[in-house]
Amino acid sequence: MSVLPAFRRNAVHVRTGLAGLGADAGPLQIDGGQIRDANQMERFKQLAIPVRRALKATDRVSFAGALAELKTLRPADAVAAQWTALEAELNGTVNLGGRKLQRRLVLEGFLNAAAFYNQLEHDRARSHDRADEYDNFIQEWGTAAESLGAQLAEDAARVIVALDGEIAAALGEPEILPPPEKTPPPPPDPKEPLWKRIWMLIKPDSTP
């Protein structure tokens, strides 16, 4: 079964998340003794989940799997080179908190912190002297890890979008997929009373 359709659907969320990074920065606030942009983790939350999935080799929307399948359809030297460069960067090390760490670990920690970030829960945890996923990330590697993780997440997202564009060209599809069509309702049960079938057709839609 082809992995390209699933990869492309996930890439729609990556594109949306990237577009959201252009939103205005939030007010500066003191958090754990550090000055930070109050909205940064919220902006990266939408990007974190699809990027994390694409970077996971065992996920059905993985970048590696989609690239391998694309290569069976057409040459993909340019985007393969971008992927190789990203992998080399992630496998490299950086000094954080007096320790030498692989950038990949910093990115994974940042994506986890962003994916599960909730400002209200974060504030509530702080007010009760508890730590959430973001606090654990900062406590382990320091505030510099947040900036590095954000940059690596954006770099990874742009490589994912580049591959998505190559796949679109190979399949003859639009570069940006349209929203999926709504699934039509199932056919009516012939044993169902007529009044109930009519009501199901005319009742107001409660979906927001």
Backbone as CSV, one residue per row, in Angstrom:
resi,resn,N_x,N_y,N_z,CA_x,CA_y,CA_z,C_x,C_y,C_z
1,MET,0.841,-1.194,0.000,0.000,0.000,0.000,0.882,1.252,0.000
2,SER,0.511,2.210,-0.811,1.295,3.442,-0.919,1.210,4.254,0.370
3,VAL,2.351,4.824,0.766,2.377,5.690,1.945,2.246,7.158,1.559
4,LEU,2.290,7.443,0.257,2.309,8.838,-0.181,1.032,9.600,0.166
5,PRO,-0.166,9.028,-0.023,-1.369,9.784,0.346,-1.392,10.178,1.822
6,ALA,-1.008,9.248,2.703,-1.000,9.559,4.136,0.049,10.621,4.456
7,PHE,1.220,10.515,3.821,2.256,11.528,4.039,1.753,12.899,3.610
8,ARG,1.061,12.954,2.475,0.574,14.230,1.964,-0.478,14.834,2.896
9,ARG,-1.348,14.005,3.437,-2.361,14.524,4.368,-1.698,15.079,5.628
10,ASN,-0.668,14.399,6.107,0.059,14.909,7.273,0.783,16.207,6.938
11,ALA,1.281,16.303,5.703,1.996,17.513,5.285,1.081,18.730,5.257
12,VAL,-0.228,18.524,5.053,-1.174,19.641,5.118,-1.093,20.297,6.493
13,HIS,-1.010,19.488,7.534,-0.920,20.021,8.900,0.434,20.689,9.138
14,VAL,1.481,20.164,8.511,2.798,20.805,8.624,2.748,22.192,7.994
15,ARG,2.138,22.301,6.820,2.021,23.607,6.154,1.225,24.589,7.021
16,THR,0.133,24.102,7.598,-0.686,24.963,8.453,0.109,25.428,9.670
17,GLY,0.860,24.507,10.262,1.674,24.865,11.415,2.756,25.869,11.077
18,LEU,3.385,25.697,9.920,4.406,26.658,9.489,3.805,28.039,9.290
19,ALA,2.624,28.081,8.676,1.972,29.374,8.455,1.664,30.055,9.785
20,GLY,1.337,29.257,10.807,1.020,29.820,12.109,2.213,30.418,12.825
21,LEU,3.416,30.038,12.420,4.611,30.597,13.067,4.781,32.067,12.754
22,GLY,4.115,32.527,11.687,4.219,33.936,11.320,3.355,34.844,12.169
23,ALA,2.567,34.262,13.082,1.720,35.078,13.950,2.584,35.953,14.849
24,ASP,1.989,37.038,15.293,2.727,37.972,16.141,3.199,37.291,17.420
25,ALA,4.377,37.671,17.851,4.900,37.143,19.110,4.015,37.600,20.259
26,GLY,3.962,36.794,21.287,3.162,37.143,22.450,3.910,38.099,23.362
27,PRO,3.250,38.559,24.414,3.919,39.443,25.368,5.041,38.702,26.079
28,LEU,6.066,39.432,26.426,7.157,38.829,27.191,6.695,38.605,28.622
29,GLN,7.052,37.455,29.172,6.674,37.166,30.547,7.834,36.492,31.257
30,ILE,7.844,36.615,32.569,8.856,35.939,33.378,8.298,34.580,33.755
31,ASP,8.984,33.546,33.328,8.527,32.174,33.556,9.694,31.378,34.123
32,GLY,9.579,30.982,35.368,10.668,30.229,35.989,11.951,31.025,36.084
33,GLY,11.795,32.353,36.266,12.977,33.201,36.372,13.573,33.597,35.042
34,GLN,12.933,33.209,33.924,13.434,33.535,32.595,12.405,34.373,31.845
35,ILE,12.885,35.289,31.001,11.996,36.082,30.156,11.771,35.323,28.856
36,ARG,10.500,35.090,28.494,10.203,34.323,27.292,8.953,34.867,26.611
37,ASP,8.828,34.542,25.326,7.648,34.869,24.539,6.506,33.970,25.014
38,ALA,5.450,34.565,25.510,4.364,33.784,26.105,3.651,32.894,25.098
39,ASN,3.724,33.237,23.805,2.965,32.488,22.806,3.801,31.497,22.000
40,GLN,5.106,31.422,22.251,5.940,30.605,21.366,5.514,29.145,21.353
41,MET,5.305,28.547,22.510,4.951,27.133,22.541,3.572,26.893,21.943
42,GLU,2.649,27.836,22.114,1.331,27.700,21.496,1.455,27.724,19.978
43,ARG,2.335,28.583,19.450,2.507,28.663,17.992,3.103,27.370,17.443
44,PHE,3.989,26.753,18.203,4.636,25.530,17.728,3.802,24.278,17.998
45,LYS,2.764,24.398,18.805,1.964,23.217,19.151,1.359,22.570,17.911
46,GLN,0.818,23.392,17.000,0.171,22.848,15.808,1.179,22.212,14.861
47,LEU,2.411,22.678,14.911,3.458,22.141,14.044,4.076,20.875,14.629
48,ALA,4.119,20.787,15.945,4.888,19.726,16.601,4.388,18.326,16.281
49,ILE,3.080,18.116,16.333,2.550,16.758,16.178,2.815,16.191,14.788
50,PRO,2.483,16.904,13.686,2.764,16.322,12.369,4.248,16.183,12.068
51,VAL,5.085,17.092,12.564,6.528,16.970,12.347,7.064,15.760,13.101
52,ARG,6.609,15.587,14.315,7.055,14.442,15.121,6.700,13.125,14.429
53,ARG,5.521,13.057,13.844,5.110,11.834,13.140,5.987,11.590,11.910
54,ALA,6.251,12.651,11.153,7.034,12.491,9.924,8.467,12.061,10.214
55,LEU,8.997,12.447,11.356,10.377,12.096,11.697,10.499,10.706,12.317
56,LYS,9.369,10.102,12.656,9.386,8.772,13.268,9.386,7.714,12.175
57,ALA,10.461,6.940,12.089,10.638,5.998,10.976,9.547,4.944,10.908
58,THR,8.956,4.590,12.052,7.953,3.524,12.068,6.536,4.028,11.820
59,ASP,6.365,5.336,11.702,5.029,5.888,11.463,4.664,5.739,9.993
60,ARG,3.391,5.548,9.704,2.983,5.363,8.307,3.097,6.647,7.492
61,VAL,3.336,7.786,8.146,3.537,9.038,7.409,5.001,9.473,7.484
62,SER,5.904,8.542,7.732,7.309,8.903,7.922,7.931,9.479,6.654
63,PHE,8.830,10.429,6.858,9.552,11.051,5.749,10.358,10.001,5.002
64,ALA,11.058,9.143,5.745,11.933,8.148,5.119,11.145,7.218,4.207
65,GLY,9.977,6.773,4.670,9.160,5.882,3.853,8.635,6.560,2.606
66,ALA,8.197,7.817,2.741,7.677,8.552,1.588,8.783,8.838,0.573
67,LEU,9.965,9.190,1.060,11.080,9.461,0.153,11.475,8.200,-0.609
68,ALA,11.518,7.070,0.086,11.876,5.807,-0.569,10.876,5.463,-1.669
69,GLU,9.595,5.690,-1.415,8.588,5.384,-2.439,8.664,6.373,-3.599
70,LEU,8.907,7.644,-3.288,9.030,8.636,-4.358,10.160,8.271,-5.306
71,LYS,11.259,7.755,-4.762,12.409,7.395,-5.598,12.081,6.282,-6.588
72,THR,11.025,5.510,-6.317,10.617,4.475,-7.278,9.824,5.072,-8.430
73,LEU,9.393,6.327,-8.274,8.593,6.987,-9.306,9.412,7.947,-10.159
74,ARG,10.373,8.629,-9.521,11.176,9.633,-10.231,12.396,9.970,-9.385
75,PRO,13.441,10.534,-9.987,14.603,10.966,-9.199,14.194,12.030,-8.183
76,ALA,14.811,11.990,-7.031,14.486,12.952,-5.975,15.770,13.426,-5.309
77,ASP,16.774,13.740,-6.137,18.099,14.060,-5.600,18.090,15.300,-4.720
78,ALA,17.349,16.336,-5.146,17.388,17.600,-4.406,16.815,17.444,-2.998
79,VAL,15.623,16.860,-2.900,15.008,16.728,-1.579,15.726,15.663,-0.751
80,ALA,16.302,14.658,-1.407,17.095,13.660,-0.679,18.324,14.316,-0.057
81,ALA,18.916,15.268,-0.770,20.075,15.986,-0.234,19.668,16.839,0.969
82,GLN,18.482,17.459,0.907,17.995,18.241,2.043,17.777,17.345,3.267
83,TRP,17.243,16.156,3.023,17.011,15.204,4.111,18.332,14.743,4.721
84,THR,19.309,14.469,3.870,20.622,14.040,4.355,21.263,15.134,5.202
85,ALA,21.123,16.383,4.748,21.685,17.504,5.503,20.989,17.658,6.855
86,LEU,19.661,17.495,6.871,18.924,17.591,8.131,19.342,16.478,9.084
87,GLU,19.456,15.258,8.573,19.869,14.131,9.403,21.266,14.365,9.987
88,ALA,22.161,14.913,9.169,23.516,15.193,9.657,23.480,16.234,10.772
89,GLU,22.623,17.251,10.599,22.499,18.278,11.633,21.943,17.678,12.927
90,LEU,20.924,16.838,12.809,20.306,16.250,13.997,21.234,15.272,14.699
91,ASN,22.100,14.625,13.941,23.046,13.684,14.540,24.250,14.386,15.157
92,GLY,24.412,15.672,14.840,25.497,16.445,15.430,25.210,16.763,16.889
93,THR,26.207,17.260,17.588,26.065,17.527,19.020,26.162,19.014,19.315
94,VAL,25.660,19.384,20.490,25.696,20.762,20.954,25.866,20.730,22.472
95,ASN,26.529,21.739,23.023,26.716,21.822,24.470,25.556,22.592,25.095
96,LEU,24.809,21.926,25.965,23.694,22.558,26.665,23.755,22.156,28.133
97,GLY,23.706,23.142,28.989,23.725,22.848,30.419,24.969,22.116,30.869
98,GLY,26.087,22.381,30.195,27.332,21.719,30.563,27.449,20.302,30.060
99,ARG,26.503,19.893,29.192,26.547,18.535,28.638,26.566,18.597,27.120
100,LYS,27.208,17.616,26.518,27.199,17.511,25.060,26.033,16.614,24.670
101,LEU,25.091,17.172,23.912,23.873,16.448,23.557,23.706,16.382,22.049
102,GLN,23.096,15.311,21.596,22.748,15.202,20.187,21.562,16.132,19.912
103,ARG,21.644,16.884,18.828,20.552,17.804,18.499,19.225,17.065,18.327
104,ARG,19.280,15.833,17.869,18.050,15.055,17.691,17.282,14.922,19.017
105,LEU,18.018,14.721,20.110,17.371,14.593,21.414,16.717,15.898,21.836
106,VAL,17.379,17.010,21.524,16.811,18.318,21.844,15.527,18.527,21.050
107,LEU,15.552,18.184,19.760,14.360,18.340,18.927,13.225,17.460,19.442
108,GLU,13.526,16.216,19.768,12.484,15.313,20.275,11.873,15.857,21.564
109,GLY,12.722,16.358,22.458,12.216,16.925,23.703,11.354,18.148,23.459
110,PHE,11.779,18.999,22.520,11.008,20.202,22.206,9.664,19.840,21.591
111,LEU,9.650,18.890,20.646,8.396,18.498,19.998,7.425,17.901,21.009
112,ASN,7.929,17.107,21.937,7.065,16.553,22.982,6.493,17.663,23.860
113,ALA,7.349,18.598,24.253,6.898,19.696,25.108,5.854,20.546,24.397
114,ALA,6.077,20.827,23.107,5.135,21.656,22.352,3.828,20.920,22.087
115,ALA,3.913,19.634,21.756,2.712,18.866,21.410,1.733,18.797,22.577
116,PHE,2.252,18.711,23.794,1.386,18.560,24.963,1.228,19.864,25.746
117,TYR,1.673,20.979,25.162,1.641,22.248,25.889,0.221,22.795,25.955
118,ASN,-0.142,23.272,27.122,-1.420,23.943,27.331,-1.164,25.069,28.321
119,GLN,-1.387,26.312,27.885,-1.030,27.450,28.715,-1.758,27.431,30.059
120,LEU,-3.052,27.081,30.041,-3.803,27.056,31.296,-3.262,25.990,32.239
121,GLU,-2.990,24.799,31.676,-2.441,23.728,32.509,-1.046,24.082,33.008
122,HIS,-0.275,24.781,32.152,1.069,25.201,32.549,0.996,26.159,33.735
123,ASP,0.097,27.150,33.643,-0.045,28.112,34.733,-0.570,27.435,35.999
124,ARG,-1.504,26.488,35.818,-2.058,25.790,36.977,-0.982,24.946,37.667
125,ALA,-0.158,24.290,36.858,0.917,23.480,37.438,1.884,24.357,38.218
126,ARG,2.209,25.527,37.641,3.128,26.435,38.331,2.540,26.904,39.668
127,SER,1.238,27.190,39.664,0.616,27.699,40.892,0.570,26.643,41.990
128,HIS,0.701,25.373,41.602,0.697,24.286,42.587,2.079,23.641,42.729
129,ASP,3.093,24.366,42.280,4.479,23.885,42.390,4.671,22.517,41.749
130,ARG,4.003,22.306,40.621,4.181,21.073,39.856,4.826,21.407,38.521
131,ALA,5.420,20.405,37.895,6.093,20.602,36.607,5.303,19.900,35.509
132,ASP,5.133,20.584,34.370,4.513,19.943,33.214,5.612,19.527,32.235
133,GLU,5.210,19.069,31.047,6.183,18.588,30.064,7.170,19.685,29.669
134,TYR,6.668,20.916,29.536,7.542,22.036,29.182,8.563,22.293,30.289
135,ASP,8.099,22.312,31.533,9.013,22.539,32.655,10.092,21.467,32.715
136,ASN,9.690,20.216,32.495,10.669,19.124,32.517,11.728,19.312,31.437
137,PHE,11.282,19.770,30.267,12.205,20.016,29.153,13.209,21.108,29.518
138,ILE,12.710,22.221,30.058,13.580,23.343,30.417,14.499,22.973,31.574
139,GLN,13.967,22.261,32.554,14.787,21.878,33.704,15.923,20.946,33.302
140,GLU,15.675,20.119,32.296,16.703,19.166,31.889,17.793,19.819,31.060
141,TRP,17.407,20.735,30.133,18.396,21.250,29.183,18.553,22.770,29.177
142,GLY,17.698,23.493,29.905,17.848,24.933,29.967,17.064,25.649,28.874
143,THR,16.937,26.972,29.031,16.125,27.758,28.102,16.724,27.823,26.705
144,ALA,18.037,27.659,26.588,18.650,27.682,25.254,18.123,26.540,24.396
145,ALA,17.712,25.453,25.033,17.193,24.305,24.289,15.879,24.639,23.602
146,GLU,15.104,25.560,24.184,13.833,25.933,23.558,14.076,26.626,22.223
147,SER,15.017,27.561,22.195,15.326,28.259,20.940,15.898,27.306,19.903
148,LEU,16.802,26.423,20.338,17.388,25.459,19.410,16.322,24.493,18.902
149,GLY,15.481,23.994,19.798,14.428,23.072,19.390,13.464,23.705,18.412
150,ALA,13.122,24.971,18.635,12.214,25.673,17.728,12.822,25.797,16.337
151,GLN,14.101,26.131,16.263,14.759,26.269,14.963,14.846,24.926,14.245
152,LEU,15.181,23.871,14.970,15.272,22.544,14.358,13.904,22.067,13.879
153,ALA,12.861,22.361,14.647,11.504,21.968,14.243,11.108,22.669,12.951
154,GLU,11.438,23.947,12.845,11.115,24.689,11.625,11.928,24.168,10.443
155,ASP,13.202,23.863,10.666,14.036,23.301,9.595,13.456,21.981,9.096
156,ALA,13.060,21.115,10.030,12.491,19.818,9.653,11.190,20.000,8.887
157,ALA,10.364,20.943,9.330,9.082,21.181,8.664,9.283,21.618,7.219
158,ARG,10.287,22.438,6.970,10.511,22.927,5.603,11.001,21.797,4.690
159,VAL,11.748,20.854,5.227,12.166,19.700,4.423,10.959,18.807,4.127
160,ILE,10.074,18.656,5.088,8.853,17.872,4.874,8.006,18.499,3.773
161,VAL,7.859,19.814,3.810,7.081,20.514,2.782,7.743,20.368,1.414
162,ALA,9.070,20.403,1.375,9.780,20.229,0.102,9.490,18.853,-0.491
163,LEU,9.506,17.814,0.344,9.191,16.471,-0.146,7.743,16.393,-0.609
164,ASP,6.851,17.028,0.120,5.441,17.032,-0.267,5.255,17.655,-1.647
165,GLY,5.995,18.720,-1.922,5.919,19.340,-3.240,6.406,18.419,-4.345
166,GLU,7.474,17.672,-4.074,7.992,16.717,-5.060,6.988,15.590,-5.312
167,ILE,6.349,15.130,-4.254,5.352,14.064,-4.404,4.162,14.565,-5.209
168,ALA,3.728,15.790,-4.931,2.607,16.366,-5.681,2.919,16.410,-7.171
169,ALA,4.140,16.827,-7.508,4.537,16.895,-8.918,4.565,15.504,-9.543
170,ALA,5.060,14.524,-8.799,5.151,13.160,-9.323,3.776,12.551,-9.560
171,LEU,2.819,12.885,-8.701,1.477,12.311,-8.805,0.533,13.158,-9.647
172,GLY,0.990,14.336,-10.063,0.122,15.230,-10.820,-0.999,15.810,-9.978
173,GLU,-0.735,16.018,-8.696,-1.737,16.553,-7.774,-1.415,18.008,-7.447
174,PRO,-2.395,18.759,-6.933,-2.106,20.135,-6.507,-1.070,20.148,-5.395
175,GLU,-0.262,21.188,-5.371,0.805,21.246,-4.366,0.236,21.228,-2.955
176,ILE,-0.869,21.934,-2.759,-1.529,21.941,-1.454,-2.848,21.206,-1.601
177,LEU,-2.997,20.106,-0.891,-4.214,19.308,-1.002,-5.418,20.081,-0.476
178,PRO,-6.573,19.968,-1.148,-7.794,20.582,-0.614,-8.274,19.816,0.603
179,PRO,-9.141,20.426,1.413,-9.682,19.697,2.572,-10.412,18.439,2.114
180,PRO,-10.343,17.360,2.889,-11.031,16.126,2.489,-12.536,16.316,2.456
181,GLU,-13.186,15.621,1.531,-14.641,15.692,1.456,-15.256,14.995,2.664
182,LYS,-16.415,15.514,3.080,-17.109,14.889,4.201,-17.644,13.523,3.780
183,THR,-17.547,12.574,4.672,-18.071,11.238,4.391,-19.587,11.295,4.314
184,PRO,-20.186,10.792,3.222,-21.656,10.836,3.124,-22.290,9.954,4.190
185,PRO,-23.494,10.311,4.618,-24.157,9.493,5.642,-24.505,8.113,5.094
186,PRO,-24.604,7.112,5.953,-24.957,5.769,5.485,-26.386,5.739,4.958
187,PRO,-26.705,4.788,4.085,-28.081,4.695,3.577,-29.042,4.394,4.715
188,PRO,-30.281,4.861,4.593,-31.241,4.640,5.684,-31.571,3.168,5.862
189,ASP,-31.845,2.819,7.092,-32.264,1.456,7.411,-33.711,1.283,6.954
190,PRO,-33.985,0.313,6.071,-35.363,0.156,5.582,-36.356,-0.150,6.698
191,LYS,-35.865,-0.648,7.843,-36.761,-0.960,8.954,-37.021,0.259,9.838
192,GLU,-36.298,1.346,9.561,-36.441,2.542,10.379,-37.737,3.260,10.016
193,PRO,-38.473,3.781,10.991,-39.720,4.490,10.686,-39.478,5.676,9.762
194,LEU,-40.454,5.964,8.905,-40.321,7.049,7.939,-40.112,8.383,8.630
195,TRP,-40.828,8.629,9.744,-40.699,9.916,10.416,-39.278,10.155,10.915
196,LYS,-38.627,9.065,11.351,-37.261,9.206,11.867,-36.291,9.517,10.740
197,ARG,-36.501,8.899,9.563,-35.623,9.177,8.420,-35.758,10.635,7.986
198,ILE,-37.001,11.149,7.978,-37.223,12.547,7.587,-36.568,13.479,8.597
199,TRP,-36.706,13.149,9.886,-36.101,13.989,10.927,-34.583,14.056,10.787
200,MET,-33.960,12.929,10.448,-32.507,12.900,10.292,-32.054,13.786,9.136
201,LEU,-32.936,13.989,8.147,-32.584,14.831,6.999,-32.743,16.312,7.300
202,ILE,-33.712,16.659,8.150,-34.024,18.080,8.336,-33.531,18.637,9.664
203,LYS,-33.050,17.774,10.576,-32.656,18.270,11.898,-31.476,19.222,11.772
204,PRO,-31.399,20.230,12.636,-30.265,21.173,12.591,-28.957,20.460,12.874
205,ASP,-27.921,20.937,12.210,-26.591,20.370,12.433,-26.034,20.933,13.720
206,SER,-25.737,20.053,14.678,-25.220,20.508,15.979,-23.725,20.691,15.985
207,THR,-23.065,20.311,14.837,-21.607,20.435,14.779,-21.218,21.896,14.700
208,PRO,-20.286,22.373,15.540,-19.899,23.796,15.496,-19.188,24.118,14.212
